[in-house]
Amino acid sequence: MLARTTVTLADDVAAAVEQLRKARGVGLSEALNELARAGLRRAPAKRPFRQRTSSLGLSIDVTDVADALELLDSSATR
């Protein structure tokens, strides 16, 4: 399917299209299509993992798990 459309290219995009067009000896449409396809093939940038934390209002020493669980159980029954 071919579609004719009018677009306004930013200066840097127009320069990249023109550079590719001259380097490959192709027309404007072919150069623009090639650059668009290259952009579509790129993997999306992955967002870095960020751990969300919330203040629970108390500090717990978790070096002794049994003590930590006992502290949490006793505060839950109050």
Biopython code that builds the backbone (N, CA, C, O; Angstrom):
import numpy as np
from Bio.PDB.StructureBuilder import StructureBuilder

atoms = [
    (1, "MET", "N", (0.843, -1.177, 0.000)),
    (1, "MET", "CA", (0.000, 0.000, 0.000)),
    (1, "MET", "C", (0.889, 1.241, 0.000)),
    (1, "MET", "O", (1.763, 1.381, 0.855)),
    (2, "LEU", "N", (0.676, 2.099, -0.914)),
    (2, "LEU", "CA", (1.397, 3.363, -0.982)),
    (2, "LEU", "C", (0.482, 4.478, -0.515)),
    (2, "LEU", "O", (-0.705, 4.504, -0.839)),
    (3, "ALA", "N", (1.047, 5.396, 0.248)),
    (3, "ALA", "CA", (0.269, 6.532, 0.717)),
    (3, "ALA", "C", (1.072, 7.799, 0.464)),
    (3, "ALA", "O", (2.247, 7.890, 0.821)),
    (4, "ARG", "N", (0.436, 8.747, -0.140)),
    (4, "ARG", "CA", (1.074, 10.051, -0.336)),
    (4, "ARG", "C", (0.601, 10.951, 0.786)),
    (4, "ARG", "O", (-0.589, 11.039, 1.091)),
    (5, "THR", "N", (1.567, 11.614, 1.388)),
    (5, "THR", "CA", (1.220, 12.508, 2.480)),
    (5, "THR", "C", (2.242, 13.624, 2.544)),
    (5, "THR", "O", (3.372, 13.465, 2.083)),
    (6, "THR", "N", (1.861, 14.724, 3.100)),
    (6, "THR", "CA", (2.778, 15.849, 3.259)),
    (6, "THR", "C", (3.204, 15.893, 4.712)),
    (6, "THR", "O", (2.366, 15.891, 5.615)),
    (7, "VAL", "N", (4.507, 15.931, 4.935)),
    (7, "VAL", "CA", (5.040, 16.018, 6.295)),
    (7, "VAL", "C", (6.051, 17.141, 6.379)),
    (7, "VAL", "O", (6.643, 17.540, 5.376)),
    (8, "THR", "N", (6.240, 17.638, 7.564)),
    (8, "THR", "CA", (7.267, 18.642, 7.815)),
    (8, "THR", "C", (8.353, 17.968, 8.639)),
    (8, "THR", "O", (8.100, 17.502, 9.749)),
    (9, "LEU", "N", (9.564, 17.917, 8.091)),
    (9, "LEU", "CA", (10.678, 17.268, 8.769)),
    (9, "LEU", "C", (11.489, 18.294, 9.546)),
    (9, "LEU", "O", (11.725, 19.408, 9.079)),
    (10, "ALA", "N", (11.909, 17.894, 10.742)),
    (10, "ALA", "CA", (12.824, 18.736, 11.507)),
    (10, "ALA", "C", (14.148, 18.803, 10.748)),
    (10, "ALA", "O", (14.468, 17.910, 9.964)),
    (11, "ASP", "N", (14.900, 19.849, 10.980)),
    (11, "ASP", "CA", (16.156, 20.058, 10.248)),
    (11, "ASP", "C", (17.102, 18.868, 10.351)),
    (11, "ASP", "O", (17.716, 18.482, 9.356)),
    (12, "ASP", "N", (17.231, 18.276, 11.553)),
    (12, "ASP", "CA", (18.158, 17.159, 11.724)),
    (12, "ASP", "C", (17.675, 15.921, 10.971)),
    (12, "ASP", "O", (18.485, 15.161, 10.440)),
    (13, "VAL", "N", (16.358, 15.715, 10.922)),
    (13, "VAL", "CA", (15.807, 14.571, 10.195)),
    (13, "VAL", "C", (15.988, 14.780, 8.695)),
    (13, "VAL", "O", (16.365, 13.852, 7.980)),
    (14, "ALA", "N", (15.723, 15.980, 8.220)),
    (14, "ALA", "CA", (15.891, 16.284, 6.796)),
    (14, "ALA", "C", (17.350, 16.100, 6.382)),
    (14, "ALA", "O", (17.631, 15.610, 5.288)),
    (15, "ALA", "N", (18.278, 16.494, 7.255)),
    (15, "ALA", "CA", (19.703, 16.331, 6.955)),
    (15, "ALA", "C", (20.075, 14.852, 6.892)),
    (15, "ALA", "O", (20.858, 14.452, 6.030)),
    (16, "ALA", "N", (19.524, 14.031, 7.795)),
    (16, "ALA", "CA", (19.808, 12.593, 7.781)),
    (16, "ALA", "C", (19.249, 11.945, 6.520)),
    (16, "ALA", "O", (19.899, 11.087, 5.923)),
    (17, "VAL", "N", (18.053, 12.347, 6.113)),
    (17, "VAL", "CA", (17.455, 11.816, 4.886)),
    (17, "VAL", "C", (18.302, 12.211, 3.683)),
    (17, "VAL", "O", (18.569, 11.385, 2.811)),
    (18, "GLU", "N", (18.715, 13.438, 3.636)),
    (18, "GLU", "CA", (19.529, 13.922, 2.513)),
    (18, "GLU", "C", (20.884, 13.224, 2.481)),
    (18, "GLU", "O", (21.373, 12.880, 1.405)),
    (19, "GLN", "N", (21.485, 13.014, 3.623)),
    (19, "GLN", "CA", (22.777, 12.325, 3.693)),
    (19, "GLN", "C", (22.645, 10.890, 3.185)),
    (19, "GLN", "O", (23.480, 10.429, 2.407)),
    (20, "LEU", "N", (21.618, 10.194, 3.613)),
    (20, "LEU", "CA", (21.391, 8.815, 3.173)),
    (20, "LEU", "C", (21.076, 8.774, 1.681)),
    (20, "LEU", "O", (21.553, 7.898, 0.959)),
    (21, "ARG", "N", (20.273, 9.724, 1.233)),
    (21, "ARG", "CA", (19.900, 9.787, -0.182)),
    (21, "ARG", "C", (21.134, 9.932, -1.067)),
    (21, "ARG", "O", (21.267, 9.250, -2.083)),
    (22, "LYS", "N", (22.025, 10.822, -0.672)),
    (22, "LYS", "CA", (23.248, 11.039, -1.457)),
    (22, "LYS", "C", (24.190, 9.844, -1.366)),
    (22, "LYS", "O", (24.778, 9.442, -2.370)),
    (23, "ALA", "N", (24.339, 9.272, -0.168)),
    (23, "ALA", "CA", (25.264, 8.151, 0.024)),
    (23, "ALA", "C", (24.828, 6.915, -0.756)),
    (23, "ALA", "O", (25.668, 6.191, -1.290)),
    (24, "ARG", "N", (23.542, 6.671, -0.824)),
    (24, "ARG", "CA", (23.032, 5.466, -1.482)),
    (24, "ARG", "C", (22.550, 5.713, -2.903)),
    (24, "ARG", "O", (22.267, 4.770, -3.642)),
    (25, "GLY", "N", (22.456, 6.970, -3.282)),
    (25, "GLY", "CA", (21.970, 7.282, -4.632)),
    (25, "GLY", "C", (20.507, 6.910, -4.832)),
    (25, "GLY", "O", (20.106, 6.452, -5.902)),
    (26, "VAL", "N", (19.711, 7.118, -3.770)),
    (26, "VAL", "CA", (18.285, 6.780, -3.843)),
    (26, "VAL", "C", (17.452, 8.051, -3.761)),
    (26, "VAL", "O", (17.964, 9.133, -3.476)),
    (27, "GLY", "N", (16.179, 7.900, -4.013)),
    (27, "GLY", "CA", (15.270, 9.040, -3.952)),
    (27, "GLY", "C", (14.889, 9.375, -2.517)),
    (27, "GLY", "O", (15.201, 8.645, -1.576)),
    (28, "LEU", "N", (14.208, 10.495, -2.387)),
    (28, "LEU", "CA", (13.789, 10.986, -1.081)),
    (28, "LEU", "C", (12.882, 9.986, -0.371)),
    (28, "LEU", "O", (13.091, 9.700, 0.808)),
    (29, "SER", "N", (11.889, 9.454, -1.058)),
    (29, "SER", "CA", (10.948, 8.517, -0.434)),
    (29, "SER", "C", (11.652, 7.254, 0.045)),
    (29, "SER", "O", (11.387, 6.773, 1.146)),
    (30, "GLU", "N", (12.541, 6.721, -0.772)),
    (30, "GLU", "CA", (13.244, 5.493, -0.381)),
    (30, "GLU", "C", (14.131, 5.741, 0.836)),
    (30, "GLU", "O", (14.181, 4.915, 1.746)),
    (31, "ALA", "N", (14.825, 6.867, 0.855)),
    (31, "ALA", "CA", (15.691, 7.195, 1.994)),
    (31, "ALA", "C", (14.865, 7.387, 3.261)),
    (31, "ALA", "O", (15.245, 6.913, 4.332)),
    (32, "LEU", "N", (13.744, 8.077, 3.139)),
    (32, "LEU", "CA", (12.891, 8.312, 4.299)),
    (32, "LEU", "C", (12.295, 7.000, 4.811)),
    (32, "LEU", "O", (12.240, 6.773, 6.020)),
    (33, "ASN", "N", (11.851, 6.142, 3.900)),
    (33, "ASN", "CA", (11.318, 4.834, 4.298)),
    (33, "ASN", "C", (12.376, 3.989, 5.001)),
    (33, "ASN", "O", (12.078, 3.319, 5.990)),
    (34, "GLU", "N", (13.601, 4.016, 4.500)),
    (34, "GLU", "CA", (14.677, 3.232, 5.107)),
    (34, "GLU", "C", (14.960, 3.700, 6.532)),
    (34, "GLU", "O", (15.130, 2.884, 7.439)),
    (35, "LEU", "N", (15.010, 5.015, 6.724)),
    (35, "LEU", "CA", (15.247, 5.543, 8.068)),
    (35, "LEU", "C", (14.075, 5.239, 9.003)),
    (35, "LEU", "O", (14.283, 4.930, 10.177)),
    (36, "ALA", "N", (12.862, 5.324, 8.496)),
    (36, "ALA", "CA", (11.690, 5.017, 9.326)),
    (36, "ALA", "C", (11.698, 3.551, 9.725)),
    (36, "ALA", "O", (11.426, 3.228, 10.881)),
    (37, "ARG", "N", (12.004, 2.654, 8.790)),
    (37, "ARG", "CA", (12.054, 1.223, 9.108)),
    (37, "ARG", "C", (13.149, 0.912, 10.122)),
    (37, "ARG", "O", (12.959, 0.080, 11.009)),
    (38, "ALA", "N", (14.296, 1.579, 9.991)),
    (38, "ALA", "CA", (15.386, 1.372, 10.952)),
    (38, "ALA", "C", (14.935, 1.791, 12.349)),
    (38, "ALA", "O", (15.264, 1.126, 13.331)),
    (39, "GLY", "N", (14.199, 2.869, 12.443)),
    (39, "GLY", "CA", (13.683, 3.314, 13.736)),
    (39, "GLY", "C", (12.668, 2.345, 14.306)),
    (39, "GLY", "O", (12.621, 2.143, 15.519)),
    (40, "LEU", "N", (11.853, 1.740, 13.451)),
    (40, "LEU", "CA", (10.849, 0.776, 13.905)),
    (40, "LEU", "C", (11.484, -0.521, 14.390)),
    (40, "LEU", "O", (10.936, -1.184, 15.271)),
    (41, "ARG", "N", (12.628, -0.892, 13.830)),
    (41, "ARG", "CA", (13.312, -2.133, 14.225)),
    (41, "ARG", "C", (14.034, -2.016, 15.557)),
    (41, "ARG", "O", (14.271, -3.024, 16.222)),
    (42, "ARG", "N", (14.380, -0.812, 15.950)),
    (42, "ARG", "CA", (15.114, -0.633, 17.207)),
    (42, "ARG", "C", (14.268, -1.066, 18.384)),
    (42, "ARG", "O", (13.075, -0.772, 18.459)),
    (43, "ALA", "N", (14.909, -1.769, 19.302)),
    (43, "ALA", "CA", (14.208, -2.195, 20.514)),
    (43, "ALA", "C", (13.931, -0.974, 21.380)),
    (43, "ALA", "O", (14.772, -0.081, 21.483)),
    (44, "PRO", "N", (12.767, -0.932, 21.998)),
    (44, "PRO", "CA", (12.490, 0.206, 22.879)),
    (44, "PRO", "C", (13.445, 0.209, 24.067)),
    (44, "PRO", "O", (13.866, -0.845, 24.543)),
    (45, "ALA", "N", (13.770, 1.373, 24.524)),
    (45, "ALA", "CA", (14.670, 1.496, 25.672)),
    (45, "ALA", "C", (14.007, 0.907, 26.907)),
    (45, "ALA", "O", (12.837, 1.174, 27.184)),
    (46, "LYS", "N", (14.752, 0.116, 27.636)),
    (46, "LYS", "CA", (14.219, -0.479, 28.856)),
    (46, "LYS", "C", (14.360, 0.507, 30.004)),
    (46, "LYS", "O", (15.396, 1.148, 30.179)),
    (47, "ARG", "N", (13.296, 0.608, 30.776)),
    (47, "ARG", "CA", (13.356, 1.472, 31.950)),
    (47, "ARG", "C", (14.100, 0.730, 33.050)),
    (47, "ARG", "O", (13.845, -0.451, 33.283)),
    (48, "PRO", "N", (15.008, 1.405, 33.722)),
    (48, "PRO", "CA", (15.730, 0.739, 34.810)),
    (48, "PRO", "C", (14.772, 0.399, 35.948)),
    (48, "PRO", "O", (13.822, 1.135, 36.216)),
    (49, "PHE", "N", (15.034, -0.729, 36.615)),
    (49, "PHE", "CA", (14.208, -1.146, 37.737)),
    (49, "PHE", "C", (14.437, -0.209, 38.912)),
    (49, "PHE", "O", (15.579, 0.103, 39.251)),
    (50, "ARG", "N", (13.370, 0.232, 39.520)),
    (50, "ARG", "CA", (13.455, 1.071, 40.715)),
    (50, "ARG", "C", (12.574, 0.466, 41.785)),
    (50, "ARG", "O", (11.371, 0.298, 41.586)),
    (51, "GLN", "N", (13.164, 0.140, 42.911)),
    (51, "GLN", "CA", (12.415, -0.412, 44.026)),
    (51, "GLN", "C", (11.697, 0.717, 44.754)),
    (51, "GLN", "O", (12.322, 1.695, 45.165)),
    (52, "ARG", "N", (10.408, 0.582, 44.909)),
    (52, "ARG", "CA", (9.642, 1.581, 45.652)),
    (52, "ARG", "C", (9.592, 1.155, 47.110)),
    (52, "ARG", "O", (9.372, -0.015, 47.422)),
    (53, "THR", "N", (9.795, 2.104, 47.982)),
    (53, "THR", "CA", (9.761, 1.808, 49.404)),
    (53, "THR", "C", (8.787, 2.750, 50.093)),
    (53, "THR", "O", (8.490, 3.835, 49.594)),
    (54, "SER", "N", (8.309, 2.328, 51.220)),
    (54, "SER", "CA", (7.420, 3.148, 52.033)),
    (54, "SER", "C", (7.847, 3.018, 53.487)),
    (54, "SER", "O", (8.289, 1.959, 53.931)),
    (55, "SER", "N", (7.709, 4.099, 54.204)),
    (55, "SER", "CA", (8.038, 4.062, 55.621)),
    (55, "SER", "C", (6.924, 3.339, 56.368)),
    (55, "SER", "O", (5.745, 3.656, 56.209)),
    (56, "LEU", "N", (7.311, 2.372, 57.179)),
    (56, "LEU", "CA", (6.339, 1.635, 57.985)),
    (56, "LEU", "C", (6.252, 2.190, 59.402)),
    (56, "LEU", "O", (5.447, 1.731, 60.213)),
    (57, "GLY", "N", (7.069, 3.160, 59.681)),
    (57, "GLY", "CA", (7.028, 3.790, 60.995)),
    (57, "GLY", "C", (7.869, 3.115, 62.052)),
    (57, "GLY", "O", (7.909, 3.585, 63.190)),
    (58, "LEU", "N", (8.543, 2.028, 61.717)),
    (58, "LEU", "CA", (9.417, 1.387, 62.684)),
    (58, "LEU", "C", (10.586, 0.735, 61.958)),
    (58, "LEU", "O", (10.494, 0.380, 60.784)),
    (59, "SER", "N", (11.670, 0.591, 62.678)),
    (59, "SER", "CA", (12.855, -0.065, 62.121)),
    (59, "SER", "C", (12.936, -1.470, 62.679)),
    (59, "SER", "O", (12.721, -1.690, 63.871)),
    (60, "ILE", "N", (13.245, -2.412, 61.819)),
    (60, "ILE", "CA", (13.329, -3.800, 62.232)),
    (60, "ILE", "C", (14.699, -4.339, 61.863)),
    (60, "ILE", "O", (15.138, -4.219, 60.719)),
    (61, "ASP", "N", (15.368, -4.930, 62.835)),
    (61, "ASP", "CA", (16.639, -5.600, 62.588)),
    (61, "ASP", "C", (16.308, -7.008, 62.088)),
    (61, "ASP", "O", (15.772, -7.815, 62.847)),
    (62, "VAL", "N", (16.613, -7.310, 60.846)),
    (62, "VAL", "CA", (16.234, -8.598, 60.268)),
    (62, "VAL", "C", (17.382, -9.605, 60.277)),
    (62, "VAL", "O", (17.335, -10.602, 59.556)),
    (63, "THR", "N", (18.406, -9.356, 61.080)),
    (63, "THR", "CA", (19.486, -10.336, 61.162)),
    (63, "THR", "C", (19.008, -11.610, 61.838)),
    (63, "THR", "O", (19.538, -12.691, 61.580)),
    (64, "ASP", "N", (17.999, -11.484, 62.710)),
    (64, "ASP", "CA", (17.389, -12.658, 63.339)),
    (64, "ASP", "C", (15.926, -12.681, 62.900)),
    (64, "ASP", "O", (15.100, -11.941, 63.433)),
    (65, "VAL", "N", (15.616, -13.527, 61.936)),
    (65, "VAL", "CA", (14.285, -13.559, 61.331)),
    (65, "VAL", "C", (13.211, -13.888, 62.363)),
    (65, "VAL", "O", (12.123, -13.314, 62.328)),
    (66, "ALA", "N", (13.505, -14.795, 63.268)),
    (66, "ALA", "CA", (12.521, -15.177, 64.287)),
    (66, "ALA", "C", (12.134, -13.975, 65.147)),
    (66, "ALA", "O", (10.955, -13.761, 65.426)),
    (67, "ASP", "N", (13.131, -13.192, 65.567)),
    (67, "ASP", "CA", (12.835, -11.987, 66.361)),
    (67, "ASP", "C", (12.028, -10.983, 65.548)),
    (67, "ASP", "O", (11.101, -10.361, 66.065)),
    (68, "ALA", "N", (12.382, -10.827, 64.275)),
    (68, "ALA", "CA", (11.655, -9.887, 63.421)),
    (68, "ALA", "C", (10.196, -10.306, 63.270)),
    (68, "ALA", "O", (9.304, -9.462, 63.347)),
    (69, "LEU", "N", (9.941, -11.594, 63.058)),
    (69, "LEU", "CA", (8.572, -12.092, 62.923)),
    (69, "LEU", "C", (7.796, -11.928, 64.228)),
    (69, "LEU", "O", (6.619, -11.568, 64.211)),
    (70, "GLU", "N", (8.447, -12.188, 65.348)),
    (70, "GLU", "CA", (7.797, -12.032, 66.642)),
    (70, "GLU", "C", (7.415, -10.568, 66.876)),
    (70, "GLU", "O", (6.333, -10.278, 67.385)),
    (71, "LEU", "N", (8.318, -9.642, 66.498)),
    (71, "LEU", "CA", (8.040, -8.209, 66.647)),
    (71, "LEU", "C", (6.852, -7.814, 65.783)),
    (71, "LEU", "O", (5.977, -7.072, 66.229)),
    (72, "LEU", "N", (6.819, -8.299, 64.565)),
    (72, "LEU", "CA", (5.719, -7.962, 63.666)),
    (72, "LEU", "C", (4.400, -8.561, 64.151)),
    (72, "LEU", "O", (3.359, -7.908, 64.080)),
    (73, "ASP", "N", (4.439, -9.794, 64.641)),
    (73, "ASP", "CA", (3.223, -10.423, 65.154)),
    (73, "ASP", "C", (2.698, -9.697, 66.378)),
    (73, "ASP", "O", (1.489, -9.509, 66.518)),
    (74, "SER", "N", (3.603, -9.284, 67.274)),
    (74, "SER", "CA", (3.149, -8.610, 68.489)),
    (74, "SER", "C", (2.581, -7.224, 68.171)),
    (74, "SER", "O", (1.645, -6.782, 68.838)),
    (75, "SER", "N", (3.124, -6.531, 67.172)),
    (75, "SER", "CA", (2.592, -5.206, 66.816)),
    (75, "SER", "C", (1.279, -5.333, 66.057)),
    (75, "SER", "O", (0.479, -4.398, 66.069)),
    (76, "ALA", "N", (1.033, -6.461, 65.396)),
    (76, "ALA", "CA", (-0.216, -6.652, 64.647)),
    (76, "ALA", "C", (-1.377, -6.968, 65.596)),
    (76, "ALA", "O", (-2.530, -6.693, 65.266)),
    (77, "THR", "N", (-1.090, -7.535, 66.757)),
    (77, "THR", "CA", (-2.159, -7.910, 67.682)),
    (77, "THR", "C", (-2.538, -6.788, 68.616)),
    (77, "THR", "O", (-3.497, -6.914, 69.378)),
    (78, "ARG", "N", (-1.817, -5.710, 68.575)),
    (78, "ARG", "CA", (-2.125, -4.575, 69.466)),
    (78, "ARG", "C", (-3.292, -3.779, 68.976)),
    (78, "ARG", "O", (-3.678, -2.796, 69.609)),
]
sb = StructureBuilder()
sb.init_structure("model")
sb.init_model(0)
sb.init_chain("A")
sb.init_seg("    ")
for serial, (resi, resn, name, xyz) in enumerate(atoms, 1):
    if name == "N":
        sb.init_residue(resn, " ", resi, " ")
    sb.init_atom(name, np.array(xyz, "f"), 0.0, 1.0, " ", f" {name:<3s}", serial, name[0])
structure = sb.get_structure()
